[in-house]
Amino acid sequence: MTDMTAIDAEADARHEAFADMTVTALDWNASAALWLALEADAIMTPYQRRAWIAAYCGSLPDGSAPQLVVARDGQGRVQLAAPMIVSRRMGLRIATMPGGKHANFQMPILPARGCMPGCPAQAKRFLAEAGRALGGVDLFILRNQPLGWAGTTNPLALVSSAPSPSQAYKLFLDAEPDVTLHRVLSRDTRKKLKQKRNRLDALGPVRHVAARSEAERDAILNAFYAQKAERMREIGVADPFADPATRAFLHRAVRPGPDGDAAIDLHGLAVGDHFVATFAGSVHGDRFCGMFNAFDMAPQFFRASPGDLLLMDVIAHYGRAGLKVFDLGIGEARYKDTFCEAVEPVTDTVHAVTAAGQAVALALRAGVAAKRRAKRSPMAMALLKRIRRRAAEA
């Protein structure tokens, strides 16, 4: 057979095997061995790692833990797994993936070999079966789903989906940092950033710290809290990182788990002993996903663009480590336009599996569309910023 014929035959076999799909929901403890086994080579984002979700769910008010919904084909092989939390809102039982706004991407865990085909009909069937397995779900709300990951289609992004209000931004890494930075930054930009680094160096020795010790983690995290609080006060927006539950989540997530790795990596740019910029994100496979950053607003530091200087160091760090993709998450920002060379399209899936969920699904989809239009309107965004500032000052 030709290569194309072989590919077609394999796809047909996968569709046929999945005709006998079975879907089960495993509780947190029962799912551990399977979940960790899938992580070894699964197609997934860092936000579906069990360690990341464990740190996040430990901060939920009711102590909720997700269930792992598992789809198997007719031969019992796992084709898809998805962590889900069910809550009651708007009079409905609603299933979401854990992580909230802290998770830039929500998508299922896809085995590296033989995952569910990218077929809307099968994805709809999976969600219907998952709703029953979870004890009765009216509505699935899956935000910021990538259309694909590592060259594989995300089947759940094909169902009842529309483009998310914002997209994600990424760049591709080379093992030699200069190759990456010369590709994405102009010669003039590189020259200016080098001058700014020299300006900082005149204030004290400049160094990049990839946190390894308890003391480094605490110092960088505390610097981030202070920097973010100052920035939020300046723009008149409530600081989401002041929330005790969020801080508890980050405190757990930046510390090594049983496997020796932390769910979130921390980085800082220090001038002497003072951190002037902070940056954090998560890794799975050959991809780093940025989560949050901040920088010191003091004029002597701010003028030197410490956030950009730290970002250059972090890009170099992961390129040397052998990673291939570096993303800066969801949402628009000047520094993302500067450093990133591609976008990661994302979609919001709002899928009703019962009649009760249909009306709410229609309203939520309309809300997503309205927010997307507003984000593309400079006038609407300016009005939104004024409203947020006044609300924060009230």
C-alpha positions as CSV (number, residue, x, y, z in Angstrom):
1,M,0.0,0.0,0.0
2,T,1.0,3.6,-0.5
3,D,1.6,5.7,2.5
4,M,-1.6,7.6,2.0
5,T,-3.6,4.4,1.6
6,A,-2.1,3.2,4.9
7,I,-3.1,6.4,6.6
8,D,-6.6,6.2,5.3
9,A,-6.9,2.5,6.4
10,E,-5.6,3.5,9.9
11,A,-8.2,6.3,10.2
12,D,-11.0,4.0,9.1
13,A,-9.9,1.4,11.7
14,R,-9.9,4.1,14.4
15,H,-13.4,5.2,13.5
16,E,-14.7,1.6,13.5
17,A,-13.0,0.8,16.8
18,F,-14.5,4.0,18.4
19,A,-18.0,3.0,17.3
20,D,-18.1,0.8,20.4
21,M,-16.9,3.7,22.7
22,T,-17.4,3.3,26.4
23,V,-17.1,6.3,28.7
24,T,-16.5,6.1,32.5
25,A,-15.7,8.7,35.2
26,L,-13.0,7.9,37.7
27,D,-12.7,9.8,41.0
28,W,-9.5,11.6,42.0
29,N,-8.0,8.6,43.8
30,A,-9.0,5.9,41.3
31,S,-7.7,7.9,38.4
32,A,-4.1,8.4,39.7
33,A,-2.3,5.5,38.0
34,L,-4.0,5.9,34.6
35,W,-3.6,9.7,34.7
36,L,0.1,9.6,35.4
37,A,0.6,6.8,32.8
38,L,-1.1,8.9,30.2
39,E,1.1,12.0,31.1
40,A,4.3,10.1,30.1
41,D,3.7,10.7,26.4
42,A,0.2,12.2,26.0
43,I,-0.7,15.1,23.8
44,M,-1.8,17.7,26.4
45,T,-1.1,21.1,27.7
46,P,0.6,21.6,31.1
47,Y,-2.7,22.7,32.6
48,Q,-4.0,19.1,32.5
49,R,-1.0,17.7,34.4
50,R,-2.3,16.0,37.6
51,A,0.2,17.9,39.7
52,W,-0.9,21.3,38.3
53,I,-4.6,20.4,38.9
54,A,-3.9,19.1,42.4
55,A,-2.3,22.4,43.4
56,Y,-5.3,24.3,41.9
57,C,-8.1,22.2,43.4
58,G,-6.6,22.3,46.8
59,S,-7.6,26.0,46.9
60,L,-11.2,25.5,45.9
61,P,-13.7,26.6,48.7
62,D,-15.4,23.2,48.8
63,G,-12.3,21.1,48.3
64,S,-13.6,19.8,45.0
65,A,-11.5,17.4,43.1
66,P,-12.0,16.6,39.4
67,Q,-13.1,13.3,38.0
68,L,-11.2,11.9,35.0
69,V,-13.6,11.1,32.2
70,V,-12.1,8.3,30.1
71,A,-13.3,7.2,26.7
72,R,-12.1,3.7,25.5
73,D,-12.6,2.1,22.1
74,G,-14.0,-1.3,21.4
75,Q,-10.7,-2.9,22.3
76,G,-10.5,-1.2,25.7
77,R,-7.8,1.3,24.7
78,V,-7.9,4.8,26.1
79,Q,-8.7,7.3,23.2
80,L,-9.3,10.4,25.3
81,A,-9.4,11.5,28.9
82,A,-10.7,14.8,30.3
83,P,-10.5,16.1,33.9
84,M,-13.9,17.6,34.8
85,I,-15.5,19.4,37.7
86,V,-19.3,19.5,38.0
87,S,-20.9,22.4,39.8
88,R,-24.4,23.7,40.1
89,R,-25.0,27.2,38.6
90,M,-28.0,28.9,37.1
91,G,-30.1,25.9,38.2
92,L,-28.0,23.6,36.0
93,R,-25.3,21.0,36.5
94,I,-22.4,22.4,34.6
95,A,-19.1,20.6,33.7
96,T,-15.9,22.5,33.3
97,M,-12.2,21.7,33.2
98,P,-10.3,22.8,36.4
99,G,-8.0,25.8,36.3
100,G,-10.3,28.7,35.8
101,K,-8.6,31.8,34.5
102,H,-5.2,30.4,35.6
103,A,-5.3,27.8,32.9
104,N,-4.6,29.4,29.6
105,F,-5.7,26.3,27.7
106,Q,-8.4,23.7,28.3
107,M,-8.3,20.5,26.3
108,P,-8.6,16.8,26.8
109,I,-5.6,14.4,27.3
110,L,-5.0,12.6,24.0
111,P,-2.8,9.4,24.0
112,A,0.1,9.8,21.7
113,R,-1.1,6.8,19.7
114,G,-4.6,6.1,18.6
115,C,-6.5,9.0,20.1
116,M,-10.1,9.8,19.2
117,P,-10.5,10.9,15.6
118,G,-11.2,14.5,14.9
119,C,-14.9,13.9,14.2
120,P,-17.7,16.3,15.5
121,A,-20.2,13.5,15.7
122,Q,-18.0,11.3,17.9
123,A,-17.0,14.3,20.0
124,K,-20.7,15.1,20.6
125,R,-21.4,11.5,21.5
126,F,-18.5,11.6,24.0
127,L,-19.9,14.6,25.7
128,A,-23.3,13.1,25.9
129,E,-21.8,9.9,27.5
130,A,-19.6,12.0,29.7
131,G,-22.6,13.9,31.0
132,R,-24.2,10.6,32.1
133,A,-21.0,9.2,33.6
134,L,-20.6,12.4,35.7
135,G,-24.1,11.8,37.2
136,G,-26.1,14.0,34.9
137,V,-24.7,17.2,33.3
138,D,-26.8,19.8,31.5
139,L,-24.0,21.9,30.0
140,F,-20.3,21.7,29.2
141,I,-18.4,25.0,29.2
142,L,-14.8,24.5,27.9
143,R,-13.0,27.8,27.5
144,N,-9.9,28.6,25.4
145,Q,-9.5,25.2,23.7
146,P,-6.7,25.0,21.2
147,L,-7.9,23.7,17.9
148,G,-5.0,21.3,17.9
149,W,-1.9,20.5,19.9
150,A,1.4,19.0,18.8
151,G,0.0,18.4,15.3
152,T,-3.1,16.6,16.5
153,T,-6.7,17.8,16.2
154,N,-8.5,18.5,19.5
155,P,-11.8,16.8,18.9
156,L,-13.7,18.7,21.7
157,A,-12.9,22.0,19.9
158,L,-15.1,20.8,17.0
159,V,-18.4,20.8,19.0
160,S,-20.6,23.9,19.6
161,S,-17.6,26.1,19.4
162,A,-16.8,29.7,18.4
163,P,-13.6,31.6,18.4
164,S,-12.6,32.8,21.9
165,P,-12.6,36.5,22.6
166,S,-8.7,36.5,22.6
167,Q,-6.1,34.3,21.0
168,A,-2.8,33.0,22.3
169,Y,0.7,33.9,21.2
170,K,3.8,31.7,20.7
171,L,7.2,31.5,19.2
172,F,9.4,28.5,18.2
173,L,12.6,27.9,20.0
174,D,16.1,27.0,18.7
175,A,18.7,25.4,20.9
176,E,20.9,28.4,20.3
177,P,19.1,31.4,21.9
178,D,20.7,34.0,19.5
179,V,19.0,32.2,16.6
180,T,15.6,32.6,18.2
181,L,16.0,36.2,19.3
182,H,17.6,37.3,16.0
183,R,14.6,35.9,14.2
184,V,11.9,37.6,16.3
185,L,13.6,40.9,17.3
186,S,15.0,43.5,14.9
187,R,18.6,44.5,15.1
188,D,17.6,47.9,16.5
189,T,15.4,46.3,19.2
190,R,18.3,44.0,20.2
191,K,20.6,46.9,20.4
192,K,18.3,49.0,22.6
193,L,17.7,46.0,24.9
194,K,21.4,45.5,25.3
195,Q,21.8,49.1,26.2
196,K,19.0,48.8,28.8
197,R,20.7,45.8,30.3
198,N,23.9,47.7,30.7
199,R,21.9,50.5,32.3
200,L,20.6,48.1,34.9
201,D,24.0,46.6,35.4
202,A,25.3,50.0,36.5
203,L,22.8,49.8,39.4
204,G,24.0,46.4,40.5
205,P,25.0,43.0,39.1
206,V,22.2,41.8,36.8
207,R,21.4,38.0,36.9
208,H,18.6,35.7,35.8
209,V,17.4,33.4,38.5
210,A,15.5,30.2,37.7
211,A,14.2,29.3,41.1
212,R,15.5,26.1,42.6
213,S,15.6,26.6,46.3
214,E,12.8,27.3,48.8
215,A,14.3,30.8,49.4
216,E,14.4,31.6,45.7
217,R,10.8,30.6,45.2
218,D,9.6,32.6,48.1
219,A,11.6,35.7,47.1
220,I,10.4,35.7,43.5
221,L,6.8,35.0,44.4
222,N,6.8,37.8,47.1
223,A,8.4,40.2,44.6
224,F,5.7,39.3,42.0
225,Y,2.9,39.9,44.5
226,A,4.3,43.4,45.3
227,Q,4.9,44.3,41.7
228,K,1.5,43.1,40.5
229,A,-0.3,44.9,43.4
230,E,1.5,48.2,42.4
231,R,0.5,47.8,38.8
232,M,-3.1,47.0,39.5
233,R,-3.3,50.1,41.8
234,E,-1.9,52.2,38.9
235,I,-4.5,51.1,36.4
236,G,-7.3,51.1,38.9
237,V,-8.1,47.4,38.7
238,A,-8.6,44.9,41.6
239,D,-5.6,42.7,42.1
240,P,-6.7,39.1,41.4
241,F,-3.5,37.8,43.0
242,A,-4.4,39.3,46.4
243,D,-7.0,36.5,46.8
244,P,-5.9,34.1,49.6
245,A,-7.0,31.0,47.6
246,T,-5.0,32.1,44.6
247,R,-1.9,32.6,46.7
248,A,-2.4,29.2,48.4
249,F,-2.6,27.7,44.9
250,L,0.6,29.3,43.7
251,H,2.4,28.5,47.0
252,R,1.7,24.8,46.4
253,A,2.3,24.9,42.6
254,V,5.8,26.3,42.7
255,R,7.1,23.7,45.1
256,P,8.4,20.3,43.8
257,G,5.9,17.4,43.9
258,P,6.6,13.7,44.5
259,D,8.3,13.5,41.1
260,G,10.7,16.3,42.0
261,D,9.2,18.8,39.5
262,A,7.1,21.8,40.4
263,A,3.8,22.4,38.6
264,I,4.9,26.1,37.9
265,D,8.4,27.3,37.2
266,L,9.4,30.7,38.6
267,H,12.0,33.1,37.1
268,G,13.3,36.5,38.3
269,L,15.6,39.2,37.0
270,A,17.7,40.4,40.0
271,V,19.7,43.7,40.2
272,G,21.9,42.9,43.1
273,D,19.6,41.2,45.6
274,H,16.4,43.0,44.4
275,F,14.1,41.3,41.9
276,V,13.0,43.9,39.3
277,A,11.0,41.5,37.1
278,T,9.2,38.2,37.6
279,F,7.9,35.5,35.3
280,A,6.2,32.1,35.7
281,G,4.8,29.3,33.6
282,S,4.4,25.6,33.2
283,V,6.1,22.9,31.1
284,H,4.9,19.7,29.5
285,G,6.8,17.8,26.9
286,D,8.6,20.2,24.6
287,R,6.5,23.3,25.3
288,F,6.6,26.1,27.9
289,C,3.3,28.0,28.6
290,G,3.7,31.4,30.3
291,M,1.2,32.2,33.1
292,F,1.9,35.5,34.8
293,N,4.6,38.2,35.0
294,A,5.2,41.6,36.6
295,F,8.0,44.2,37.0
296,D,9.1,46.9,39.3
297,M,7.5,50.3,38.4
298,A,10.3,52.4,40.0
299,P,11.5,54.8,37.3
300,Q,15.2,53.7,37.5
301,F,14.1,50.1,36.7
302,F,11.0,50.7,34.6
303,R,13.0,52.7,32.0
304,A,15.2,49.7,31.4
305,S,12.3,47.4,30.4
306,P,13.1,44.7,33.0
307,G,10.2,42.5,31.9
308,D,11.6,42.3,28.3
309,L,15.1,41.6,29.6
310,L,13.8,38.8,31.8
311,L,11.7,37.4,28.9
312,M,14.9,37.2,26.7
313,D,16.6,35.2,29.5
314,V,13.7,32.8,30.0
315,I,13.4,32.2,26.2
316,A,17.2,31.4,26.2
317,H,16.8,29.1,29.3
318,Y,14.1,26.9,27.7
319,G,15.8,26.9,24.3
320,R,19.0,25.5,25.8
321,A,16.9,23.0,27.7
322,G,15.6,21.5,24.4
323,L,12.1,22.8,24.4
324,K,10.6,23.6,21.0
325,V,7.6,26.0,21.6
326,F,7.3,28.9,24.0
327,D,3.9,30.6,24.4
328,L,2.8,33.7,26.3
329,G,-0.8,32.7,26.9
330,I,-4.1,34.2,26.1
331,G,-4.7,37.9,25.6
332,E,-3.3,40.9,23.8
333,A,-0.2,42.7,25.1
334,R,2.6,44.8,23.6
335,Y,5.4,42.4,24.7
336,K,3.6,39.5,23.0
337,D,3.6,41.3,19.7
338,T,7.3,42.0,20.2
339,F,8.4,38.5,21.0
340,C,5.9,36.1,19.3
341,E,5.8,35.1,15.7
342,A,2.6,33.0,15.6
343,V,-0.8,32.8,17.1
344,E,-2.5,29.8,18.7
345,P,-6.2,29.9,17.7
346,V,-8.5,29.0,20.6
347,T,-12.2,28.4,20.8
348,D,-14.9,28.3,23.4
349,T,-17.0,25.2,23.5
350,V,-20.5,25.7,25.1
351,H,-22.3,22.5,24.5
352,A,-25.7,21.6,26.0
353,V,-26.5,17.9,26.4
354,T,-30.0,18.4,27.8
355,A,-33.0,20.6,26.9
356,A,-32.5,22.5,30.2
357,G,-29.0,23.5,29.1
358,Q,-30.0,24.8,25.6
359,A,-31.3,28.2,26.5
360,V,-28.3,29.0,28.8
361,A,-25.9,27.8,26.1
362,L,-27.4,30.2,23.6
363,A,-27.0,33.1,26.0
364,L,-23.4,32.2,26.8
365,R,-22.5,31.8,23.2
366,A,-23.9,35.3,22.5
367,G,-21.9,36.7,25.4
368,V,-18.7,35.2,24.0
369,A,-19.4,36.7,20.6
370,A,-20.1,40.1,22.1
371,K,-16.9,40.1,24.2
372,R,-14.9,39.1,21.1
373,R,-16.4,42.0,19.1
374,A,-15.7,44.4,22.0
375,K,-12.0,43.3,22.2
376,R,-11.7,44.3,18.5
377,S,-13.1,47.7,19.1
378,P,-10.7,50.3,20.6
379,M,-13.6,52.5,21.7
380,A,-15.3,49.7,23.5
381,M,-12.0,48.6,25.2
382,A,-11.4,52.2,26.3
383,L,-14.9,52.4,27.9
384,L,-14.4,49.1,29.6
385,K,-11.1,50.3,31.2
386,R,-12.8,53.4,32.5
387,I,-15.6,51.4,34.0
388,R,-13.1,49.0,35.7
389,R,-11.1,51.9,37.0
390,R,-14.2,53.5,38.6
391,A,-15.3,50.2,40.0
392,A,-11.9,49.7,41.6
393,E,-11.9,53.2,43.1
394,A,-15.5,52.8,44.5
